[in-house]
Amino acid sequence: MSERMPVVFVSHGAPDALLKAPDTVSCWREIAELVPEPAAILVVSAHWEMRQPTVSLSGAPETIHDFGGFSPVLHRMQYHAPGAPALAERVVSLLSGSGLAADLHPNRGLDHGAWVPLSAMYPQANIPVTQLSLTRNRGPVIHFELGKLLAPLRDEGVLIITSGAITHNFGWLDWHDEGDQAPKPKAYAFTEWVAERLAAQDISALLEYRFAPFGSESHPTEEHFLPLLVALGTASEDTPQRYRPRFAYGGLSMDAYLWRHSANVFHR
């Protein structure tokens, strides 16, 4: 049996992370260096929600520039990785075989929650990749259970990357912050709460994160926290390693986590 693949969660931040967050980019590159070369990559991004879990069959996923108001440089960026239709079909088989209805999308591309971190982690764009959607209007428990169903992929050479945000309140953002200011106290407090609960493997608390101090304020809507819960379900009892790049725009925590099989180190 091949080595069990790790599980990764990244806070992808604003779309301009590749241009304005060098320590975040370095973090993503470091994570990729610690991961065995995957046969394929499955990304779960906060920026794709469907009525039920849906996976892209695209053989050549387009780079989706699903944002506005940022540098034209970003709109010229392309990530031309091959698609992974066989992996997409495998994901649907895993989910439907467990009683969870799932769909295939014929040509959905890679949104910025996927291609922005992938551009740093695997810049050669030579590893097949596909995306799995979140399930619209379904809560934390469903996405945690979804993550559990994906766990067999780890023994099949598949790297699962979930991409969202530890904090995602636009009202907390200072768009003039160049990274030299202290993070917003509420954003910092919730980020530390998440880190403590992950270190303690306190799944029940994380599933009820909206009742944590500043939990509901950190996430006025849930889609950016749900990828973390997918990763938590997939990672099982593996211990997370924490990465702590600078906050973006004062209010976006850029924390990332790497779960490796039998890992026993948690970086604070």
Backbone bond lengths (Angstrom), bond angles and torsions (degrees), N, CA, C in turn:
res aa  C-N    CA-C-N  psi(-1)  N-CA   C-N-CA  omega(-1)  CA-C   N-CA-C  phi
1 M - - - 1.469 - - 1.522 109.31 -
2 S 1.311 116.33 136.29 1.452 120.28 178.69 1.520 110.37 -69.93
3 E 1.322 114.67 163.59 1.450 120.59 179.69 1.527 110.89 -60.18
4 R 1.319 116.52 135.58 1.466 119.76 178.42 1.519 109.50 -65.83
5 M 1.329 116.00 129.46 1.450 120.65 -177.08 1.520 110.75 -74.97
6 P 1.318 116.49 149.07 1.464 120.23 174.55 1.532 111.13 -70.12
7 V 1.315 114.62 176.54 1.461 123.30 172.03 1.520 106.72 -124.45
8 V 1.330 117.11 140.94 1.458 121.89 -175.14 1.521 109.91 -126.58
9 F 1.320 115.44 136.74 1.463 121.31 166.11 1.513 107.78 -120.60
10 V 1.339 116.39 132.69 1.453 120.86 174.05 1.520 109.42 -125.48
11 S 1.322 115.31 142.86 1.460 121.25 165.67 1.523 106.09 -87.07
12 H 1.337 117.33 111.40 1.467 118.04 -172.13 1.524 112.96 -82.39
13 G 1.352 117.17 -12.58 1.461 119.91 174.17 1.514 112.67 67.85
14 A 1.317 116.50 -157.81 1.454 121.98 174.81 1.534 108.57 -72.12
15 P 1.338 118.27 158.78 1.460 119.53 -178.44 1.526 114.40 -58.77
16 D 1.336 117.53 -21.28 1.464 119.86 -176.84 1.523 113.99 -88.94
17 A 1.329 117.25 18.67 1.469 119.63 179.48 1.523 111.47 -56.32
18 L 1.327 117.44 -36.57 1.468 120.23 -179.93 1.515 112.40 -63.17
19 L 1.327 117.08 -24.46 1.461 121.72 -176.57 1.526 112.90 -98.68
20 K 1.332 117.04 -30.23 1.462 119.87 -168.69 1.524 114.91 -123.92
21 A 1.309 118.81 3.27 1.464 120.47 -177.20 1.527 109.99 -131.01
22 P 1.341 117.61 70.77 1.461 119.81 -175.19 1.522 113.78 -62.05
23 D 1.337 117.41 -32.82 1.463 117.40 179.34 1.529 111.30 -71.61
24 T 1.341 117.29 -31.31 1.462 119.82 174.42 1.517 110.33 -67.07
25 V 1.324 116.81 -43.96 1.460 120.92 177.90 1.527 110.35 -59.85
26 S 1.317 117.15 -42.58 1.471 120.95 177.60 1.523 111.19 -62.26
27 C 1.322 116.12 -39.25 1.460 121.10 177.68 1.525 110.52 -60.55
28 W 1.330 116.63 -47.88 1.468 119.99 -179.79 1.521 111.21 -61.54
29 R 1.323 116.20 -39.25 1.464 119.47 179.09 1.522 111.10 -66.56
30 E 1.315 116.24 -39.68 1.465 119.64 179.12 1.514 111.09 -63.30
31 I 1.326 116.59 -41.94 1.464 119.84 178.11 1.525 109.98 -59.65
32 A 1.332 116.98 -46.32 1.465 120.30 -178.71 1.525 111.28 -60.40
33 E 1.328 117.28 -34.60 1.464 120.57 179.75 1.527 112.19 -67.56
34 L 1.333 116.53 -25.08 1.463 120.95 -179.21 1.524 113.05 -87.07
35 V 1.309 116.28 -10.44 1.461 121.64 -174.69 1.527 109.42 -96.91
36 P 1.338 118.43 132.07 1.474 118.89 172.62 1.529 110.38 -57.86
37 E 1.307 116.80 150.26 1.466 118.59 -178.03 1.522 110.09 -60.97
38 P 1.330 117.11 121.88 1.458 118.96 -177.06 1.521 112.52 -79.50
39 A 1.340 114.63 153.84 1.460 119.50 171.69 1.522 110.06 -75.52
40 A 1.328 116.05 -30.36 1.462 122.11 178.89 1.516 107.62 -162.14
41 I 1.327 115.23 165.35 1.458 121.71 -178.50 1.523 109.18 -125.89
42 L 1.319 115.52 134.27 1.465 122.56 171.99 1.519 107.63 -112.65
43 V 1.327 116.86 122.39 1.462 121.73 179.64 1.521 109.35 -109.62
44 V 1.320 115.76 133.41 1.464 122.64 171.35 1.521 106.24 -113.28
45 S 1.319 116.72 110.06 1.457 122.38 -174.45 1.521 111.29 -110.58
46 A 1.321 115.36 146.37 1.463 121.01 175.88 1.523 112.78 -63.16
47 H 1.333 116.97 -15.45 1.459 120.34 -171.78 1.522 114.18 -97.45
48 W 1.317 116.21 16.96 1.466 119.83 172.62 1.521 108.77 -138.32
49 E 1.315 116.14 113.10 1.454 122.98 177.22 1.522 109.07 -124.61
50 M 1.314 116.29 135.12 1.460 122.15 178.21 1.530 109.58 -133.07
51 R 1.325 115.20 170.22 1.465 120.00 -178.73 1.522 111.15 -62.63
52 Q 1.318 116.70 -34.49 1.457 121.98 173.58 1.520 107.98 -143.09
53 P 1.326 118.35 163.64 1.459 119.88 -175.86 1.528 110.96 -53.40
54 T 1.332 115.50 131.25 1.460 121.87 -174.93 1.522 108.87 -135.88
55 V 1.329 115.67 136.93 1.461 121.33 -177.42 1.524 108.88 -122.82
56 S 1.327 115.74 143.19 1.453 120.39 -176.47 1.529 111.86 -84.14
57 L 1.337 114.99 133.03 1.460 122.77 175.98 1.524 112.54 -91.05
58 S 1.316 117.86 -0.05 1.455 120.19 -173.18 1.528 111.82 -55.78
59 G 1.335 115.36 132.58 1.455 119.80 175.69 1.511 113.12 -83.87
60 A 1.334 116.02 -15.32 1.469 122.07 179.51 1.525 107.55 -147.52
61 P 1.328 117.15 76.78 1.466 120.00 -173.38 1.517 113.06 -62.83
62 E 1.328 115.31 133.01 1.456 120.20 178.11 1.526 110.55 -73.50
63 T 1.316 116.31 158.88 1.461 123.03 174.94 1.526 107.74 -88.59
64 I 1.328 116.92 112.80 1.454 121.51 -176.94 1.525 109.41 -90.72
65 H 1.312 116.92 121.72 1.463 121.81 177.33 1.525 107.68 -97.62
66 D 1.310 114.86 78.23 1.468 122.59 -172.00 1.533 110.89 -91.87
67 F 1.322 115.64 58.32 1.464 120.72 -178.78 1.517 108.33 -162.99
68 G 1.308 115.76 166.59 1.456 121.63 176.17 1.514 109.97 -145.76
69 G 1.325 115.52 162.50 1.452 120.13 176.37 1.509 115.12 85.84
70 F 1.327 118.21 6.70 1.459 121.54 179.59 1.526 110.01 -110.72
71 S 1.309 115.72 175.87 1.460 121.62 -175.48 1.532 111.76 -55.22
72 P 1.330 117.02 139.46 1.472 119.93 173.87 1.525 112.79 -57.47
73 V 1.329 116.71 -23.09 1.466 120.12 177.78 1.520 110.36 -56.20
74 L 1.335 116.51 -40.03 1.457 120.24 -179.15 1.524 111.64 -63.58
75 H 1.308 116.29 -37.33 1.464 120.02 -178.26 1.524 112.32 -72.45
76 R 1.307 116.27 -16.45 1.471 119.58 176.49 1.522 112.06 -89.86
77 M 1.329 116.96 -12.28 1.461 120.17 -179.22 1.526 110.82 -72.38
78 Q 1.314 115.27 139.39 1.457 121.98 177.78 1.528 109.08 -131.20
79 Y 1.321 115.58 147.21 1.466 120.11 175.06 1.530 106.50 -128.74
80 H 1.337 115.72 99.62 1.457 121.05 -170.51 1.527 111.87 -99.00
81 A 1.317 116.88 54.75 1.461 120.22 175.22 1.524 110.05 -75.26
82 P 1.321 117.38 150.25 1.468 119.00 173.53 1.526 110.17 -68.10
83 G 1.311 115.73 152.85 1.458 119.76 175.64 1.520 111.43 -78.26
84 A 1.324 115.45 178.13 1.461 121.24 -178.08 1.532 109.58 -136.85
85 P 1.333 116.89 66.08 1.464 118.48 -177.18 1.521 114.40 -62.06
86 A 1.330 117.32 -33.67 1.464 118.36 177.95 1.524 110.67 -65.03
87 L 1.329 116.91 -38.23 1.465 120.19 176.15 1.526 109.94 -65.44
88 A 1.323 117.76 -40.30 1.458 120.63 178.60 1.525 110.49 -57.71
89 E 1.323 116.45 -44.73 1.461 119.90 179.62 1.527 111.24 -67.34
90 R 1.311 116.32 -34.82 1.476 120.34 177.41 1.521 110.46 -64.95
91 V 1.327 117.80 -41.19 1.454 121.57 179.05 1.530 110.07 -62.22
92 V 1.311 116.87 -46.52 1.468 119.88 179.10 1.523 110.53 -61.97
93 S 1.309 116.97 -38.58 1.468 120.29 177.62 1.521 111.60 -62.65
94 L 1.334 116.56 -43.46 1.463 120.15 178.49 1.532 111.54 -61.55
95 L 1.323 115.61 -45.75 1.459 119.69 -175.97 1.520 111.18 -70.62
96 S 1.318 117.20 -48.29 1.461 119.64 -177.52 1.522 111.35 -68.27
97 G 1.343 116.04 -32.24 1.457 119.53 177.45 1.512 113.40 -65.70
98 S 1.337 115.77 -19.08 1.468 121.10 177.58 1.523 111.79 -101.34
99 G 1.325 115.87 9.67 1.457 119.90 176.27 1.512 115.17 90.16
100 L 1.342 117.89 8.09 1.456 121.27 179.31 1.529 108.61 -103.98
101 A 1.322 116.40 113.23 1.460 120.20 -178.97 1.517 110.46 -62.18
102 A 1.327 116.37 137.52 1.461 121.54 -178.43 1.515 108.94 -143.99
103 D 1.336 115.23 153.96 1.457 121.80 -177.45 1.519 111.28 -120.53
104 L 1.325 114.62 162.88 1.460 122.51 170.23 1.522 108.87 -112.23
105 H 1.319 116.24 138.36 1.465 121.61 175.20 1.525 107.56 -106.11
106 P 1.341 118.38 133.64 1.463 118.75 -172.03 1.523 115.48 -69.00
107 N 1.345 118.03 -29.20 1.470 117.56 -170.19 1.514 114.79 -151.11
108 R 1.306 119.30 22.36 1.459 120.05 -178.11 1.529 110.40 -65.17
109 G 1.341 116.79 135.14 1.455 121.28 -178.37 1.516 112.91 -90.79
110 L 1.330 115.15 -160.24 1.467 122.88 -177.88 1.517 109.22 -103.61
111 D 1.327 117.46 117.87 1.465 120.51 177.28 1.527 109.59 -79.71
112 H 1.343 116.42 176.33 1.472 118.08 -172.96 1.520 112.45 -68.55
113 G 1.336 117.77 -20.65 1.456 119.06 174.04 1.514 112.28 -66.04
114 A 1.332 116.56 -20.04 1.462 121.73 178.05 1.524 111.76 -99.84
115 W 1.351 117.07 -55.57 1.467 117.33 -170.16 1.519 113.39 -74.62
116 V 1.333 119.03 -24.57 1.467 118.91 178.86 1.532 110.72 -64.99
117 P 1.348 120.41 -56.06 1.477 117.32 177.26 1.520 113.36 -65.95
118 L 1.339 117.72 -35.18 1.464 118.95 179.74 1.522 111.59 -63.19
119 S 1.327 117.70 -32.66 1.462 120.56 179.55 1.515 111.97 -62.35
120 A 1.338 116.35 -30.54 1.460 120.50 176.47 1.528 111.67 -85.40
121 M 1.328 116.42 -39.79 1.461 120.25 -174.09 1.523 112.02 -74.97
122 Y 1.325 116.74 -42.52 1.468 122.20 -176.44 1.531 109.00 -134.19
123 P 1.335 116.85 70.28 1.461 120.81 -172.61 1.526 113.90 -63.67
124 Q 1.321 118.42 -21.31 1.461 119.85 179.49 1.528 111.85 -74.49
125 A 1.331 116.73 -13.50 1.468 122.22 176.37 1.530 111.48 53.15
126 N 1.311 116.42 42.26 1.467 120.52 -176.25 1.525 113.42 -110.67
127 I 1.325 117.46 5.41 1.461 120.91 -179.98 1.530 108.67 -105.74
128 P 1.324 118.81 128.22 1.464 120.93 -179.84 1.528 111.00 -58.47
129 V 1.338 115.58 139.19 1.459 120.01 -175.80 1.519 109.70 -142.16
130 T 1.315 115.06 144.53 1.451 121.54 171.62 1.512 108.70 -140.48
131 Q 1.337 116.14 164.63 1.462 121.63 178.90 1.508 111.35 -115.44
132 L 1.326 114.20 145.10 1.462 123.95 171.88 1.516 107.78 -114.04
133 S 1.317 116.36 131.78 1.462 120.39 -178.30 1.521 111.91 -77.95
134 L 1.317 115.18 159.74 1.450 121.47 162.01 1.527 108.08 -75.11
135 T 1.341 115.65 169.45 1.455 121.42 177.43 1.512 108.48 -105.94
136 R 1.316 116.10 116.58 1.457 122.02 -173.14 1.537 111.23 -62.09
137 N 1.344 113.92 134.08 1.466 122.53 174.62 1.520 113.25 63.82
138 R 1.320 116.76 22.80 1.467 120.54 172.01 1.523 107.47 -111.73
139 G 1.293 118.12 146.09 1.450 121.75 -168.08 1.509 115.46 -91.59
140 P 1.328 115.22 -166.67 1.460 120.88 -176.04 1.516 114.90 -58.83
141 V 1.325 118.53 -42.82 1.463 120.41 -175.07 1.522 110.97 -61.65
142 I 1.325 116.95 -44.41 1.460 120.57 -179.80 1.519 110.79 -59.41
143 H 1.325 117.37 -40.86 1.467 119.80 -177.69 1.525 111.70 -75.41
144 F 1.312 117.42 -31.65 1.457 120.09 172.89 1.531 110.01 -63.74
145 E 1.324 116.72 -44.23 1.462 120.66 178.98 1.528 110.79 -66.44
146 L 1.326 116.87 -36.65 1.462 120.63 174.70 1.523 110.50 -57.40
147 G 1.328 115.83 -43.91 1.456 119.58 177.86 1.516 112.58 -59.01
148 K 1.316 117.61 -39.42 1.464 120.73 178.33 1.524 111.43 -59.84
149 L 1.328 116.30 -39.25 1.456 120.24 -177.83 1.522 111.97 -68.62
150 L 1.321 116.92 -22.93 1.467 120.93 179.56 1.521 113.04 -83.50
151 A 1.317 118.01 -11.21 1.465 122.01 -172.10 1.528 114.02 -55.35
152 P 1.339 121.06 -37.28 1.477 118.82 179.87 1.519 114.10 -58.31
153 L 1.322 117.56 -23.69 1.463 119.91 179.62 1.525 111.63 -62.50
154 R 1.312 117.41 -26.40 1.461 120.79 -178.87 1.520 111.75 -62.47
155 D 1.338 116.81 -27.51 1.461 121.34 179.08 1.526 111.63 -92.72
156 E 1.327 116.64 8.78 1.458 121.94 -179.22 1.532 110.91 -118.82
157 G 1.334 116.42 17.87 1.455 120.63 176.89 1.507 115.04 80.28
158 V 1.336 117.89 13.32 1.455 121.85 -176.80 1.526 109.80 -97.01
159 L 1.319 116.05 128.05 1.455 121.66 173.52 1.527 108.02 -91.79
160 I 1.318 116.42 123.31 1.456 121.91 177.58 1.523 107.85 -100.04
161 I 1.332 114.98 119.17 1.462 122.03 177.49 1.513 107.75 -115.41
162 T 1.316 116.77 121.16 1.456 119.93 174.20 1.520 108.25 -107.10
163 S 1.324 115.37 139.16 1.461 120.85 -168.14 1.518 109.86 -133.16
164 G 1.331 115.10 114.35 1.448 120.32 -179.12 1.510 110.92 -152.59
165 A 1.338 116.53 -124.41 1.457 120.60 -179.46 1.520 109.26 -161.96
166 I 1.324 116.23 139.78 1.466 119.84 172.28 1.523 109.74 -73.17
167 T 1.330 117.40 -36.66 1.467 121.11 172.87 1.526 107.84 -131.83
168 H 1.347 115.45 145.00 1.468 118.28 -176.15 1.529 110.15 -154.40
169 N 1.315 115.10 65.09 1.459 121.70 177.19 1.525 108.18 -118.85
170 F 1.337 116.38 107.73 1.459 119.72 -176.85 1.523 112.26 -62.08
171 G 1.336 116.56 -24.87 1.457 119.86 178.79 1.511 113.14 -67.99
172 W 1.316 117.22 -14.96 1.464 121.24 179.25 1.529 112.73 -92.41
173 L 1.313 118.57 -3.69 1.460 120.44 -170.47 1.523 111.92 -89.23
174 D 1.320 114.55 136.56 1.458 122.63 173.42 1.527 106.37 -111.17
175 W 1.323 116.57 102.35 1.457 120.67 -173.41 1.533 112.67 -70.96
176 H 1.335 116.79 -7.23 1.468 120.76 176.45 1.531 111.78 -95.34
177 D 1.324 116.64 -4.80 1.460 120.27 -178.99 1.526 109.73 -72.40
178 E 1.315 116.18 123.65 1.466 121.42 179.17 1.518 112.16 -96.50
179 G 1.304 117.01 16.52 1.454 120.49 178.03 1.507 114.18 93.71
180 D 1.330 117.38 5.23 1.452 120.64 -177.30 1.524 112.38 -103.74
181 Q 1.328 116.96 6.20 1.458 120.53 179.04 1.524 110.32 -106.04
182 A 1.319 115.43 156.55 1.455 120.00 176.46 1.526 109.19 -68.35
183 P 1.350 117.84 147.30 1.458 119.49 178.76 1.524 111.34 -66.48
184 K 1.300 116.12 157.79 1.456 121.21 175.82 1.523 108.73 -57.87
185 P 1.348 118.25 133.91 1.470 120.18 -175.49 1.524 113.75 -55.80
186 K 1.329 117.34 -41.34 1.467 118.75 -179.39 1.528 111.01 -66.29
187 A 1.321 117.22 -40.58 1.457 120.70 178.88 1.532 110.22 -64.06
188 Y 1.313 115.85 -42.41 1.470 119.96 178.80 1.525 110.72 -63.79
189 A 1.330 116.88 -43.95 1.467 120.96 -177.27 1.523 110.83 -62.39
190 F 1.332 117.04 -43.86 1.467 118.64 -179.31 1.523 110.64 -69.51
191 T 1.318 117.61 -37.33 1.458 120.63 178.03 1.524 110.99 -59.90
192 E 1.324 116.11 -42.04 1.468 119.55 179.09 1.524 111.22 -69.40
193 W 1.327 117.39 -35.59 1.469 120.40 176.93 1.527 109.83 -61.78
194 V 1.332 117.15 -44.93 1.461 120.58 178.84 1.525 110.15 -60.82
195 A 1.322 117.17 -44.85 1.461 120.62 -179.72 1.527 111.28 -60.76
196 E 1.302 116.90 -42.22 1.464 120.57 179.91 1.520 111.57 -65.55
197 R 1.327 117.17 -41.97 1.462 120.81 -179.46 1.528 110.81 -69.20
198 L 1.332 117.60 -36.99 1.459 119.58 176.51 1.523 110.94 -66.18
199 A 1.315 116.53 -42.98 1.462 120.05 179.36 1.523 111.11 -61.25
200 A 1.326 116.71 -35.15 1.462 121.65 179.61 1.522 112.28 -84.86
201 Q 1.335 116.61 -2.96 1.464 122.53 -175.70 1.535 110.51 53.01
202 D 1.316 114.93 43.17 1.468 122.26 -178.68 1.527 108.71 -89.80
203 I 1.314 115.52 78.95 1.457 121.29 -174.54 1.524 111.26 -63.99
204 S 1.311 117.33 -41.41 1.464 119.95 -177.09 1.519 111.29 -60.60
205 A 1.336 117.52 -40.21 1.464 120.25 178.32 1.519 110.98 -66.40
206 L 1.333 117.20 -41.58 1.463 120.14 -178.82 1.526 111.36 -67.07
207 L 1.311 117.23 -34.44 1.461 119.62 176.83 1.528 111.84 -68.04
208 E 1.320 116.21 -22.52 1.465 120.84 177.56 1.528 110.66 -110.81
209 Y 1.315 115.54 37.51 1.460 121.22 -172.86 1.522 113.02 -60.09
210 R 1.312 117.81 -24.11 1.464 119.75 -177.29 1.524 111.81 -68.77
211 F 1.332 116.57 -15.39 1.464 120.91 176.66 1.525 112.03 -93.92
212 A 1.321 116.74 -2.50 1.468 120.75 177.17 1.525 109.52 -75.36
213 P 1.326 118.03 161.48 1.466 119.95 175.14 1.527 110.98 -54.90
214 F 1.323 116.41 119.83 1.466 124.77 178.36 1.530 113.20 66.99
215 G 1.324 116.74 16.03 1.462 119.69 -179.53 1.513 113.11 -63.87
216 S 1.334 116.70 -52.16 1.463 119.09 -178.82 1.525 111.35 -70.14
217 E 1.331 117.72 -29.08 1.462 120.08 176.24 1.528 111.27 -71.52
218 S 1.306 116.37 -34.60 1.460 119.88 178.91 1.523 111.38 -67.22
219 H 1.333 116.20 -25.14 1.463 121.03 -177.27 1.516 109.86 -138.45
220 P 1.330 117.63 81.47 1.463 119.81 174.86 1.523 112.26 -55.00
221 T 1.329 116.99 -31.75 1.458 122.83 168.89 1.524 107.72 -125.07
222 E 1.324 117.11 159.22 1.463 120.11 -166.43 1.521 115.54 -91.52
223 E 1.334 118.82 -14.42 1.458 119.40 -164.81 1.528 113.72 -61.74
224 H 1.333 118.70 -26.08 1.459 118.67 -177.67 1.530 113.19 -84.52
225 F 1.327 117.52 -14.73 1.462 119.41 175.75 1.524 111.70 -92.24
226 L 1.321 117.35 -26.30 1.464 121.03 -174.94 1.523 113.73 -60.14
227 P 1.351 120.47 -36.15 1.474 118.31 177.12 1.536 113.26 -58.47
228 L 1.326 117.61 -33.63 1.462 119.65 176.90 1.523 110.40 -62.10
229 L 1.319 116.73 -38.39 1.464 120.78 -178.71 1.525 111.25 -72.39
230 V 1.331 117.26 -32.86 1.462 119.78 172.42 1.527 109.53 -61.05
231 A 1.327 116.52 -46.97 1.465 120.51 178.67 1.522 111.30 -60.39
232 L 1.308 116.49 -40.78 1.459 120.71 -179.03 1.525 110.79 -62.71
233 G 1.339 116.71 -40.37 1.461 119.40 177.20 1.510 112.21 -66.16
234 T 1.320 116.89 -40.46 1.465 121.32 -178.46 1.524 111.50 -69.99
235 A 1.325 116.46 -34.11 1.472 120.98 -174.30 1.513 113.23 -74.63
236 S 1.331 117.43 -15.99 1.457 122.25 179.46 1.527 110.06 57.36
237 E 1.323 117.95 -124.31 1.462 120.83 -175.56 1.521 112.85 -98.00
238 D 1.309 118.15 8.35 1.461 119.85 177.16 1.527 110.35 -63.39
239 T 1.311 115.80 148.74 1.459 121.86 -177.51 1.526 110.57 -90.88
240 P 1.332 118.28 132.50 1.467 119.44 -177.67 1.526 113.16 -81.93
241 Q 1.304 114.31 144.47 1.454 122.72 171.45 1.525 106.89 -103.59
242 R 1.312 116.36 127.21 1.455 121.43 -174.32 1.524 111.61 -96.45
243 Y 1.328 115.25 140.94 1.462 123.08 172.29 1.521 107.66 -120.80
244 R 1.346 116.06 140.17 1.466 120.81 -170.58 1.524 112.51 -128.84
245 P 1.304 119.20 67.43 1.474 119.21 172.79 1.530 110.46 -63.86
246 R 1.317 115.91 166.54 1.462 120.66 177.25 1.532 110.85 -59.75
247 F 1.327 114.81 149.42 1.452 119.83 171.09 1.530 109.33 -61.85
248 A 1.316 116.45 147.87 1.455 121.71 174.78 1.518 109.57 -99.00
249 Y 1.310 115.88 131.08 1.470 122.38 177.32 1.529 112.51 53.67
250 G 1.306 116.11 29.80 1.454 121.85 172.89 1.505 115.74 79.22
251 G 1.334 117.99 -24.36 1.453 119.68 -173.46 1.510 115.91 -125.02
252 L 1.336 117.40 -8.13 1.464 120.66 -179.72 1.529 109.46 -99.24
253 S 1.313 116.16 105.90 1.457 119.14 172.93 1.518 109.07 -65.45
254 M 1.321 116.75 134.58 1.462 121.33 -179.26 1.529 111.91 -108.21
255 D 1.318 117.00 19.25 1.464 120.53 179.93 1.528 111.48 -54.72
256 A 1.317 115.15 144.25 1.460 122.84 174.74 1.522 107.90 -130.23
257 Y 1.321 115.71 157.10 1.457 121.33 -179.83 1.523 110.26 -136.15
258 L 1.329 114.22 143.35 1.459 122.02 177.57 1.520 108.09 -127.84
259 W 1.332 115.69 122.04 1.460 121.35 175.36 1.518 108.52 -104.16
260 R 1.335 116.85 119.50 1.452 121.00 176.49 1.521 108.84 -117.40
261 H 1.302 116.04 142.81 1.455 121.02 -177.31 1.528 110.35 -57.89
262 S 1.330 115.82 127.64 1.463 123.49 178.99 1.527 112.14 66.09
263 A 1.337 117.46 16.36 1.475 119.32 175.78 1.519 109.53 -63.59
264 N 1.312 115.63 145.57 1.469 118.39 -179.54 1.518 112.03 -135.37
265 V 1.339 115.74 20.67 1.455 119.72 -179.73 1.507 109.04 -120.66
266 F 1.319 116.42 131.18 1.479 120.87 175.11 1.503 107.57 -122.64
267 H 1.334 117.39 114.47 1.461 122.13 -175.97 1.524 110.12 -84.04
268 R 1.314 116.16 130.04 1.469 121.02 177.86 1.513 109.13 -114.45
